[in-house]
Amino acid sequence: MPEAEMTRDQINFRIVGPCRGPTGYDNQVRQLCKGLAENKRLFEFYEFAWGPVSLPQDWLSPLSQTQPPLLVKPGVTLHFVMPPQVQPCNDTYNVNFTMFEASTIPREWALHSMQHDHVIVPTASSANAWIRSGVSEDKISICPLGIDSEIFKPGIPAGNIGRIRGKAVHEYRTRLLNISDFIPRKNITGLLLAWLDATTDADDAVLILKACLYQHELYNWLQNEIRAMERRTGKTFEKAAPVFWITDVLHPAAMPSLYAVATHYISMSHGEGWDLPMMEAGACGLQLIAPRHSAYENWMDERWTCFIPSYEIDVPHFYPPTLLSGLRFWQPEHDAAVDIIKQAVKGQQLCSQSAAEAIRGRFTWANTTKQVLNIIDNVYGRGA
């Protein structure tokens, strides 16, 4: 780390992370770059390639494209990557803003994190995962993520996303939405099985799945899983309420109108570091259904969240066992999820309050940027 102590408002930043893709990490980097610019902090940006899909160039803000090097040497390199991907800069402080979905982190992650000057995570669940794995509590700070409250809000007109079984999707009475990268940790198969068991073809309901499907072999795996579900249950998906798939990458500006199509947002994930689509959906006024575990327990509230009971499980098959040996994830209870979906399909109110006011008042990218700057100020002795 550098020897000279920096002073407030003189810290210049080097930002390293993904920015061109559709993932939550990419969006987080884009929003933090925007926030630093609005706070008149100077920064240079270096892209860390992440994932196989890039958004079109004209969808991206100039602030989230590679910036030229600063004329003044940066004082802090703020990384937005997994710990083993951090390439420390010897002449700056190195801070990594990251997260994880399990109860602890891999040993390799812990060893790398111990070499970083500081680690920022969005929730206590991630902080505890680092601490349980041997990383000093003094090295970790918590900074929640946010949403753009000017864009994600109730009252946005619903988009016309298509038709299924002869009816426009937005005309179904109950419309459950899930947005996920198509990876097994997201447990889309568990959600589909719950939907199959909970609904019939007579229900005025639809499940909308927006899935980012990057690997063809995963699509084949899903088809095999669907056929296996039908064999086990003796029921085909034609006998359940419809499932409407969206596999195209949507422009970020189209997301609020997608949320507006739905009445509920649901996840049956095995573990989350945050879940930005869940938060954006809540900000738009959707009823929220989430498993009671990991990050969901930290930022969500049972007054405006219908929680699915969950229990701990050994690391599932979707991660290499040599990497995550001994880690624990969670399994949402299938029968409880089926009951909750049935209640939603019947039109029952699942929560006593709306999530929109709570989320939009507390979780904004402006607040996230402010907290990141305060953490760095506090850590390096310049006051809050």
TORKOL-4160 file (C-alpha; in steps of 0.2 Angstrom, whole numbers, padded with zeros to 4 digits, m for minus):
384
<pt num="1" X="0000" Y="0000" Z="0000"/>
<pt num="2" X="0006" Y="0018" Z="m0002"/>
<pt num="3" X="0016" Y="0026" Z="0012"/>
<pt num="4" X="0008" Y="0044" Z="0010"/>
<pt num="5" X="m0008" Y="0047" Z="0019"/>
<pt num="6" X="m0022" Y="0054" Z="0008"/>
<pt num="7" X="m0034" Y="0068" Z="0013"/>
<pt num="8" X="m0053" Y="0069" Z="0010"/>
<pt num="9" X="m0058" Y="0074" Z="m0007"/>
<pt num="10" X="m0041" Y="0071" Z="m0014"/>
<pt num="11" X="m0043" Y="0053" Z="m0017"/>
<pt num="12" X="m0043" Y="0048" Z="m0035"/>
<pt num="13" X="m0049" Y="0031" Z="m0040"/>
<pt num="14" X="m0044" Y="0017" Z="m0052"/>
<pt num="15" X="m0059" Y="0007" Z="m0055"/>
<pt num="16" X="m0057" Y="m0011" Z="m0061"/>
<pt num="17" X="m0072" Y="m0022" Z="m0066"/>
<pt num="18" X="m0085" Y="m0028" Z="m0079"/>
<pt num="19" X="m0096" Y="m0015" Z="m0087"/>
<pt num="20" X="m0102" Y="m0021" Z="m0104"/>
<pt num="21" X="m0113" Y="m0036" Z="m0099"/>
<pt num="22" X="m0131" Y="m0038" Z="m0093"/>
<pt num="23" X="m0125" Y="m0045" Z="m0075"/>
<pt num="24" X="m0128" Y="m0037" Z="m0059"/>
<pt num="25" X="m0109" Y="m0035" Z="m0057"/>
<pt num="26" X="m0109" Y="m0025" Z="m0073"/>
<pt num="27" X="m0123" Y="m0014" Z="m0068"/>
<pt num="28" X="m0115" Y="m0011" Z="m0051"/>
<pt num="29" X="m0099" Y="m0005" Z="m0059"/>
<pt num="30" X="m0109" Y="0006" Z="m0071"/>
<pt num="31" X="m0119" Y="0014" Z="m0057"/>
<pt num="32" X="m0104" Y="0017" Z="m0046"/>
<pt num="33" X="m0094" Y="0025" Z="m0060"/>
<pt num="34" X="m0109" Y="0037" Z="m0063"/>
<pt num="35" X="m0110" Y="0040" Z="m0044"/>
<pt num="36" X="m0091" Y="0045" Z="m0043"/>
<pt num="37" X="m0093" Y="0057" Z="m0057"/>
<pt num="38" X="m0108" Y="0065" Z="m0049"/>
<pt num="39" X="m0098" Y="0067" Z="m0033"/>
<pt num="40" X="m0084" Y="0075" Z="m0043"/>
<pt num="41" X="m0072" Y="0061" Z="m0039"/>
<pt num="42" X="m0059" Y="0058" Z="m0053"/>
<pt num="43" X="m0056" Y="0041" Z="m0058"/>
<pt num="44" X="m0049" Y="0030" Z="m0072"/>
<pt num="45" X="m0058" Y="0014" Z="m0077"/>
<pt num="46" X="m0051" Y="m0002" Z="m0083"/>
<pt num="47" X="m0063" Y="m0015" Z="m0089"/>
<pt num="48" X="m0061" Y="m0033" Z="m0083"/>
<pt num="49" X="m0069" Y="m0045" Z="m0095"/>
<pt num="50" X="m0084" Y="m0054" Z="m0088"/>
<pt num="51" X="m0095" Y="m0067" Z="m0096"/>
<pt num="52" X="m0099" Y="m0071" Z="m0114"/>
<pt num="53" X="m0112" Y="m0057" Z="m0118"/>
<pt num="54" X="m0109" Y="m0039" Z="m0121"/>
<pt num="55" X="m0122" Y="m0026" Z="m0122"/>
<pt num="56" X="m0122" Y="m0015" Z="m0138"/>
<pt num="57" X="m0110" Y="0000" Z="m0137"/>
<pt num="58" X="m0124" Y="0013" Z="m0139"/>
<pt num="59" X="m0133" Y="0005" Z="m0123"/>
<pt num="60" X="m0118" Y="0010" Z="m0112"/>
<pt num="61" X="m0115" Y="0026" Z="m0104"/>
<pt num="62" X="m0098" Y="0035" Z="m0108"/>
<pt num="63" X="m0094" Y="0034" Z="m0089"/>
<pt num="64" X="m0094" Y="0015" Z="m0090"/>
<pt num="65" X="m0082" Y="0014" Z="m0104"/>
<pt num="66" X="m0063" Y="0013" Z="m0103"/>
<pt num="67" X="m0057" Y="0030" Z="m0096"/>
<pt num="68" X="m0040" Y="0037" Z="m0100"/>
<pt num="69" X="m0027" Y="0036" Z="m0086"/>
<pt num="70" X="m0027" Y="0051" Z="m0073"/>
<pt num="71" X="m0014" Y="0064" Z="m0074"/>
<pt num="72" X="m0013" Y="0062" Z="m0055"/>
<pt num="73" X="m0009" Y="0045" Z="m0048"/>
<pt num="74" X="m0024" Y="0036" Z="m0041"/>
<pt num="75" X="m0024" Y="0033" Z="m0022"/>
<pt num="76" X="m0036" Y="0019" Z="m0022"/>
<pt num="77" X="m0039" Y="0005" Z="m0034"/>
<pt num="78" X="m0057" Y="m0001" Z="m0032"/>
<pt num="79" X="m0060" Y="m0019" Z="m0039"/>
<pt num="80" X="m0077" Y="m0026" Z="m0043"/>
<pt num="81" X="m0072" Y="m0045" Z="m0045"/>
<pt num="82" X="m0070" Y="m0061" Z="m0036"/>
<pt num="83" X="m0055" Y="m0061" Z="m0024"/>
<pt num="84" X="m0044" Y="m0072" Z="m0035"/>
<pt num="85" X="m0047" Y="m0061" Z="m0049"/>
<pt num="86" X="m0040" Y="m0045" Z="m0040"/>
<pt num="87" X="m0023" Y="m0040" Z="m0047"/>
<pt num="88" X="m0016" Y="m0028" Z="m0034"/>
<pt num="89" X="m0009" Y="m0012" Z="m0039"/>
<pt num="90" X="0007" Y="m0009" Z="m0029"/>
<pt num="91" X="0006" Y="0010" Z="m0028"/>
<pt num="92" X="m0012" Y="0011" Z="m0022"/>
<pt num="93" X="m0023" Y="0004" Z="m0008"/>
<pt num="94" X="m0033" Y="m0011" Z="m0015"/>
<pt num="95" X="m0051" Y="m0012" Z="m0010"/>
<pt num="96" X="m0062" Y="m0026" Z="m0017"/>
<pt num="97" X="m0081" Y="m0024" Z="m0018"/>
<pt num="98" X="m0088" Y="m0042" Z="m0019"/>
<pt num="99" X="m0100" Y="m0054" Z="m0012"/>
<pt num="100" X="m0104" Y="m0073" Z="m0011"/>
<pt num="101" X="m0119" Y="m0084" Z="m0009"/>
<pt num="102" X="m0114" Y="m0098" Z="0003"/>
<pt num="103" X="m0112" Y="m0098" Z="0022"/>
<pt num="104" X="m0093" Y="m0097" Z="0020"/>
<pt num="105" X="m0081" Y="m0093" Z="0006"/>
<pt num="106" X="m0068" Y="m0105" Z="m0003"/>
<pt num="107" X="m0051" Y="m0106" Z="0006"/>
<pt num="108" X="m0043" Y="m0098" Z="m0010"/>
<pt num="109" X="m0054" Y="m0083" Z="m0009"/>
<pt num="110" X="m0050" Y="m0081" Z="0010"/>
<pt num="111" X="m0031" Y="m0082" Z="0006"/>
<pt num="112" X="m0033" Y="m0069" Z="m0007"/>
<pt num="113" X="m0044" Y="m0057" Z="0003"/>
<pt num="114" X="m0031" Y="m0057" Z="0017"/>
<pt num="115" X="m0019" Y="m0049" Z="0005"/>
<pt num="116" X="m0031" Y="m0035" Z="0000"/>
<pt num="117" X="m0031" Y="m0019" Z="0010"/>
<pt num="118" X="m0050" Y="m0019" Z="0013"/>
<pt num="119" X="m0065" Y="m0029" Z="0007"/>
<pt num="120" X="m0083" Y="m0021" Z="0005"/>
<pt num="121" X="m0098" Y="m0033" Z="0004"/>
<pt num="122" X="m0116" Y="m0028" Z="0002"/>
<pt num="123" X="m0124" Y="m0038" Z="0017"/>
<pt num="124" X="m0120" Y="m0046" Z="0034"/>
<pt num="125" X="m0122" Y="m0063" Z="0026"/>
<pt num="126" X="m0107" Y="m0060" Z="0015"/>
<pt num="127" X="m0097" Y="m0052" Z="0029"/>
<pt num="128" X="m0101" Y="m0067" Z="0040"/>
<pt num="129" X="m0095" Y="m0079" Z="0026"/>
<pt num="130" X="m0078" Y="m0070" Z="0025"/>
<pt num="131" X="m0076" Y="m0069" Z="0044"/>
<pt num="132" X="m0081" Y="m0088" Z="0046"/>
<pt num="133" X="m0067" Y="m0091" Z="0034"/>
<pt num="134" X="m0054" Y="m0083" Z="0044"/>
<pt num="135" X="m0053" Y="m0065" Z="0036"/>
<pt num="136" X="m0052" Y="m0052" Z="0050"/>
<pt num="137" X="m0068" Y="m0043" Z="0054"/>
<pt num="138" X="m0058" Y="m0026" Z="0054"/>
<pt num="139" X="m0054" Y="m0029" Z="0035"/>
<pt num="140" X="m0073" Y="m0030" Z="0030"/>
<pt num="141" X="m0086" Y="m0016" Z="0028"/>
<pt num="142" X="m0104" Y="m0018" Z="0023"/>
<pt num="143" X="m0112" Y="m0007" Z="0009"/>
<pt num="144" X="m0129" Y="m0011" Z="0003"/>
<pt num="145" X="m0133" Y="m0010" Z="m0016"/>
<pt num="146" X="m0146" Y="0001" Z="m0023"/>
<pt num="147" X="m0158" Y="0005" Z="m0037"/>
<pt num="148" X="m0162" Y="0020" Z="m0048"/>
<pt num="149" X="m0177" Y="0027" Z="m0039"/>
<pt num="150" X="m0181" Y="0038" Z="m0054"/>
<pt num="151" X="m0183" Y="0023" Z="m0066"/>
<pt num="152" X="m0189" Y="0009" Z="m0054"/>
<pt num="153" X="m0206" Y="0015" Z="m0047"/>
<pt num="154" X="m0224" Y="0010" Z="m0046"/>
<pt num="155" X="m0235" Y="0016" Z="m0060"/>
<pt num="156" X="m0224" Y="0012" Z="m0075"/>
<pt num="157" X="m0235" Y="0007" Z="m0090"/>
<pt num="158" X="m0233" Y="m0012" Z="m0093"/>
<pt num="159" X="m0225" Y="m0018" Z="m0109"/>
<pt num="160" X="m0233" Y="m0029" Z="m0122"/>
<pt num="161" X="m0221" Y="m0044" Z="m0121"/>
<pt num="162" X="m0231" Y="m0057" Z="m0131"/>
<pt num="163" X="m0245" Y="m0069" Z="m0130"/>
<pt num="164" X="m0246" Y="m0087" Z="m0124"/>
<pt num="165" X="m0261" Y="m0099" Z="m0125"/>
<pt num="166" X="m0271" Y="m0087" Z="m0135"/>
<pt num="167" X="m0270" Y="m0073" Z="m0122"/>
<pt num="168" X="m0258" Y="m0058" Z="m0119"/>
<pt num="169" X="m0247" Y="m0061" Z="m0105"/>
<pt num="170" X="m0252" Y="m0045" Z="m0096"/>
<pt num="171" X="m0270" Y="m0050" Z="m0096"/>
<pt num="172" X="m0268" Y="m0065" Z="m0084"/>
<pt num="173" X="m0274" Y="m0060" Z="m0067"/>
<pt num="174" X="m0258" Y="m0067" Z="m0058"/>
<pt num="175" X="m0241" Y="m0065" Z="m0066"/>
<pt num="176" X="m0226" Y="m0071" Z="m0057"/>
<pt num="177" X="m0209" Y="m0065" Z="m0064"/>
<pt num="178" X="m0191" Y="m0072" Z="m0061"/>
<pt num="179" X="m0175" Y="m0065" Z="m0069"/>
<pt num="180" X="m0160" Y="m0075" Z="m0068"/>
<pt num="181" X="m0144" Y="m0080" Z="m0077"/>
<pt num="182" X="m0147" Y="m0098" Z="m0081"/>
<pt num="183" X="m0136" Y="m0106" Z="m0069"/>
<pt num="184" X="m0141" Y="m0121" Z="m0058"/>
<pt num="185" X="m0138" Y="m0110" Z="m0042"/>
<pt num="186" X="m0153" Y="m0100" Z="m0047"/>
<pt num="187" X="m0164" Y="m0116" Z="m0045"/>
<pt num="188" X="m0175" Y="m0112" Z="m0060"/>
<pt num="189" X="m0179" Y="m0131" Z="m0060"/>
<pt num="190" X="m0185" Y="m0130" Z="m0042"/>
<pt num="191" X="m0196" Y="m0115" Z="m0047"/>
<pt num="192" X="m0203" Y="m0124" Z="m0062"/>
<pt num="193" X="m0207" Y="m0140" Z="m0051"/>
<pt num="194" X="m0216" Y="m0129" Z="m0038"/>
<pt num="195" X="m0226" Y="m0121" Z="m0052"/>
<pt num="196" X="m0230" Y="m0138" Z="m0060"/>
<pt num="197" X="m0237" Y="m0144" Z="m0043"/>
<pt num="198" X="m0246" Y="m0128" Z="m0038"/>
<pt num="199" X="m0256" Y="m0124" Z="m0054"/>
<pt num="200" X="m0267" Y="m0131" Z="m0067"/>
<pt num="201" X="m0272" Y="m0126" Z="m0085"/>
<pt num="202" X="m0288" Y="m0118" Z="m0078"/>
<pt num="203" X="m0279" Y="m0105" Z="m0067"/>
<pt num="204" X="m0279" Y="m0087" Z="m0073"/>
<pt num="205" X="m0260" Y="m0086" Z="m0070"/>
<pt num="206" X="m0243" Y="m0086" Z="m0079"/>
<pt num="207" X="m0225" Y="m0088" Z="m0074"/>
<pt num="208" X="m0213" Y="m0077" Z="m0084"/>
<pt num="209" X="m0195" Y="m0083" Z="m0084"/>
<pt num="210" X="m0182" Y="m0071" Z="m0091"/>
<pt num="211" X="m0167" Y="m0082" Z="m0092"/>
<pt num="212" X="m0150" Y="m0077" Z="m0099"/>
<pt num="213" X="m0145" Y="m0093" Z="m0107"/>
<pt num="214" X="m0126" Y="m0092" Z="m0111"/>
<pt num="215" X="m0122" Y="m0111" Z="m0113"/>
<pt num="216" X="m0131" Y="m0122" Z="m0125"/>
<pt num="217" X="m0127" Y="m0138" Z="m0114"/>
<pt num="218" X="m0137" Y="m0130" Z="m0100"/>
<pt num="219" X="m0152" Y="m0128" Z="m0112"/>
<pt num="220" X="m0151" Y="m0146" Z="m0115"/>
<pt num="221" X="m0149" Y="m0150" Z="m0097"/>
<pt num="222" X="m0165" Y="m0140" Z="m0093"/>
<pt num="223" X="m0175" Y="m0149" Z="m0106"/>
<pt num="224" X="m0170" Y="m0166" Z="m0099"/>
<pt num="225" X="m0174" Y="m0159" Z="m0081"/>
<pt num="226" X="m0192" Y="m0154" Z="m0087"/>
<pt num="227" X="m0195" Y="m0171" Z="m0095"/>
<pt num="228" X="m0189" Y="m0179" Z="m0079"/>
<pt num="229" X="m0201" Y="m0168" Z="m0069"/>
<pt num="230" X="m0215" Y="m0173" Z="m0079"/>
<pt num="231" X="m0211" Y="m0191" Z="m0077"/>
<pt num="232" X="m0209" Y="m0190" Z="m0059"/>
<pt num="233" X="m0226" Y="m0181" Z="m0056"/>
<pt num="234" X="m0236" Y="m0189" Z="m0070"/>
<pt num="235" X="m0241" Y="m0172" Z="m0075"/>
<pt num="236" X="m0235" Y="m0162" Z="m0091"/>
<pt num="237" X="m0233" Y="m0143" Z="m0091"/>
<pt num="238" X="m0247" Y="m0142" Z="m0103"/>
<pt num="239" X="m0258" Y="m0146" Z="m0088"/>
<pt num="240" X="m0251" Y="m0132" Z="m0078"/>
<pt num="241" X="m0253" Y="m0114" Z="m0080"/>
<pt num="242" X="m0242" Y="m0107" Z="m0094"/>
<pt num="243" X="m0224" Y="m0103" Z="m0093"/>
<pt num="244" X="m0218" Y="m0088" Z="m0104"/>
<pt num="245" X="m0200" Y="m0088" Z="m0108"/>
<pt num="246" X="m0189" Y="m0072" Z="m0112"/>
<pt num="247" X="m0172" Y="m0076" Z="m0118"/>
<pt num="248" X="m0167" Y="m0060" Z="m0127"/>
<pt num="249" X="m0156" Y="m0047" Z="m0118"/>
<pt num="250" X="m0167" Y="m0032" Z="m0115"/>
<pt num="251" X="m0161" Y="m0014" Z="m0115"/>
<pt num="252" X="m0159" Y="m0008" Z="m0097"/>
<pt num="253" X="m0173" Y="0006" Z="m0101"/>
<pt num="254" X="m0185" Y="m0008" Z="m0105"/>
<pt num="255" X="m0184" Y="m0017" Z="m0088"/>
<pt num="256" X="m0196" Y="m0006" Z="m0078"/>
<pt num="257" X="m0210" Y="m0010" Z="m0091"/>
<pt num="258" X="m0206" Y="m0028" Z="m0089"/>
<pt num="259" X="m0208" Y="m0027" Z="m0070"/>
<pt num="260" X="m0224" Y="m0018" Z="m0073"/>
<pt num="261" X="m0231" Y="m0033" Z="m0083"/>
<pt num="262" X="m0230" Y="m0044" Z="m0067"/>
<pt num="263" X="m0239" Y="m0044" Z="m0051"/>
<pt num="264" X="m0226" Y="m0054" Z="m0041"/>
<pt num="265" X="m0208" Y="m0057" Z="m0041"/>
<pt num="266" X="m0202" Y="m0074" Z="m0035"/>
<pt num="267" X="m0185" Y="m0083" Z="m0032"/>
<pt num="268" X="m0181" Y="m0100" Z="m0026"/>
<pt num="269" X="m0162" Y="m0098" Z="m0027"/>
<pt num="270" X="m0150" Y="m0109" Z="m0017"/>
<pt num="271" X="m0141" Y="m0093" Z="m0011"/>
<pt num="272" X="m0138" Y="m0075" Z="m0016"/>
<pt num="273" X="m0126" Y="m0061" Z="m0013"/>
<pt num="274" X="m0139" Y="m0048" Z="m0016"/>
<pt num="275" X="m0152" Y="m0051" Z="m0030"/>
<pt num="276" X="m0154" Y="m0034" Z="m0039"/>
<pt num="277" X="m0169" Y="m0039" Z="m0050"/>
<pt num="278" X="m0179" Y="m0044" Z="m0034"/>
<pt num="279" X="m0175" Y="m0026" Z="m0027"/>
<pt num="280" X="m0180" Y="m0017" Z="m0043"/>
<pt num="281" X="m0196" Y="m0027" Z="m0044"/>
<pt num="282" X="m0200" Y="m0022" Z="m0026"/>
<pt num="283" X="m0197" Y="m0004" Z="m0030"/>
<pt num="284" X="m0209" Y="m0005" Z="m0045"/>
<pt num="285" X="m0223" Y="m0011" Z="m0032"/>
<pt num="286" X="m0223" Y="m0030" Z="m0035"/>
<pt num="287" X="m0226" Y="m0042" Z="m0021"/>
<pt num="288" X="m0210" Y="m0051" Z="m0017"/>
<pt num="289" X="m0208" Y="m0070" Z="m0013"/>
<pt num="290" X="m0190" Y="m0075" Z="m0008"/>
<pt num="291" X="m0182" Y="m0090" Z="0001"/>
<pt num="292" X="m0177" Y="m0086" Z="0019"/>
<pt num="293" X="m0158" Y="m0087" Z="0018"/>
<pt num="294" X="m0142" Y="m0078" Z="0013"/>
<pt num="295" X="m0144" Y="m0060" Z="0008"/>
<pt num="296" X="m0163" Y="m0060" Z="0007"/>
<pt num="297" X="m0164" Y="m0061" Z="0026"/>
<pt num="298" X="m0152" Y="m0045" Z="0027"/>
<pt num="299" X="m0161" Y="m0032" Z="0016"/>
<pt num="300" X="m0178" Y="m0039" Z="0015"/>
<pt num="301" X="m0192" Y="m0037" Z="0028"/>
<pt num="302" X="m0206" Y="m0049" Z="0032"/>
<pt num="303" X="m0219" Y="m0035" Z="0032"/>
<pt num="304" X="m0216" Y="m0033" Z="0013"/>
<pt num="305" X="m0209" Y="m0050" Z="0009"/>
<pt num="306" X="m0217" Y="m0067" Z="0008"/>
<pt num="307" X="m0203" Y="m0079" Z="0014"/>
<pt num="308" X="m0201" Y="m0097" Z="0009"/>
<pt num="309" X="m0194" Y="m0107" Z="0023"/>
<pt num="310" X="m0177" Y="m0115" Z="0019"/>
<pt num="311" X="m0164" Y="m0127" Z="0026"/>
<pt num="312" X="m0146" Y="m0129" Z="0024"/>
<pt num="313" X="m0138" Y="m0141" Z="0012"/>
<pt num="314" X="m0121" Y="m0147" Z="0007"/>
<pt num="315" X="m0113" Y="m0139" Z="m0008"/>
<pt num="316" X="m0125" Y="m0144" Z="m0023"/>
<pt num="317" X="m0118" Y="m0152" Z="m0039"/>
<pt num="318" X="m0117" Y="m0135" Z="m0048"/>
<pt num="319" X="m0100" Y="m0130" Z="m0041"/>
<pt num="320" X="m0084" Y="m0141" Z="m0043"/>
<pt num="321" X="m0083" Y="m0150" Z="m0026"/>
<pt num="322" X="m0064" Y="m0146" Z="m0025"/>
<pt num="323" X="m0068" Y="m0128" Z="m0025"/>
<pt num="324" X="m0082" Y="m0127" Z="m0013"/>
<pt num="325" X="m0079" Y="m0142" Z="m0002"/>
<pt num="326" X="m0087" Y="m0140" Z="0015"/>
<pt num="327" X="m0098" Y="m0125" Z="0010"/>
<pt num="328" X="m0116" Y="m0124" Z="0014"/>
<pt num="329" X="m0130" Y="m0117" Z="0003"/>
<pt num="330" X="m0149" Y="m0118" Z="0006"/>
<pt num="331" X="m0164" Y="m0127" Z="m0001"/>
<pt num="332" X="m0181" Y="m0118" Z="m0001"/>
<pt num="333" X="m0195" Y="m0130" Z="0005"/>
<pt num="334" X="m0204" Y="m0136" Z="m0010"/>
<pt num="335" X="m0221" Y="m0138" Z="m0001"/>
<pt num="336" X="m0221" Y="m0121" Z="0006"/>
<pt num="337" X="m0217" Y="m0113" Z="m0011"/>
<pt num="338" X="m0231" Y="m0123" Z="m0018"/>
<pt num="339" X="m0243" Y="m0116" Z="m0005"/>
<pt num="340" X="m0237" Y="m0098" Z="m0008"/>
<pt num="341" X="m0239" Y="m0099" Z="m0026"/>
<pt num="342" X="m0257" Y="m0106" Z="m0024"/>
<pt num="343" X="m0261" Y="m0091" Z="m0013"/>
<pt num="344" X="m0254" Y="m0079" Z="m0026"/>
<pt num="345" X="m0264" Y="m0088" Z="m0040"/>
<pt num="346" X="m0280" Y="m0086" Z="m0030"/>
<pt num="347" X="m0277" Y="m0067" Z="m0029"/>
<pt num="348" X="m0273" Y="m0067" Z="m0010"/>
<pt num="349" X="m0262" Y="m0053" Z="m0003"/>
<pt num="350" X="m0246" Y="m0061" Z="0003"/>
<pt num="351" X="m0239" Y="m0046" Z="0013"/>
<pt num="352" X="m0246" Y="m0032" Z="0024"/>
<pt num="353" X="m0236" Y="m0018" Z="0016"/>
<pt num="354" X="m0229" Y="m0014" Z="m0001"/>
<pt num="355" X="m0210" Y="m0015" Z="m0004"/>
<pt num="356" X="m0209" Y="0000" Z="m0015"/>
<pt num="357" X="m0209" Y="0014" Z="m0002"/>
<pt num="358" X="m0196" Y="0005" Z="0009"/>
<pt num="359" X="m0184" Y="0001" Z="m0005"/>
<pt num="360" X="m0185" Y="0017" Z="m0014"/>
<pt num="361" X="m0182" Y="0027" Z="0002"/>
<pt num="362" X="m0167" Y="0017" Z="0008"/>
<pt num="363" X="m0158" Y="0008" Z="m0006"/>
<pt num="364" X="m0152" Y="0020" Z="m0020"/>
<pt num="365" X="m0136" Y="0020" Z="m0030"/>
<pt num="366" X="m0133" Y="0038" Z="m0023"/>
<pt num="367" X="m0133" Y="0031" Z="m0005"/>
<pt num="368" X="m0122" Y="0016" Z="m0011"/>
<pt num="369" X="m0109" Y="0028" Z="m0018"/>
<pt num="370" X="m0109" Y="0039" Z="m0003"/>
<pt num="371" X="m0107" Y="0024" Z="0009"/>
<pt num="372" X="m0092" Y="0018" Z="m0002"/>
<pt num="373" X="m0084" Y="0035" Z="m0001"/>
<pt num="374" X="m0087" Y="0035" Z="0018"/>
<pt num="375" X="m0080" Y="0018" Z="0020"/>
<pt num="376" X="m0064" Y="0022" Z="0011"/>
<pt num="377" X="m0063" Y="0039" Z="0021"/>
<pt num="378" X="m0065" Y="0030" Z="0037"/>
<pt num="379" X="m0053" Y="0016" Z="0034"/>
<pt num="380" X="m0039" Y="0027" Z="0029"/>
<pt num="381" X="m0042" Y="0039" Z="0043"/>
<pt num="382" X="m0050" Y="0054" Z="0036"/>
<pt num="383" X="m0066" Y="0054" Z="0046"/>
<pt num="384" X="m0084" Y="0050" Z="0041"/>
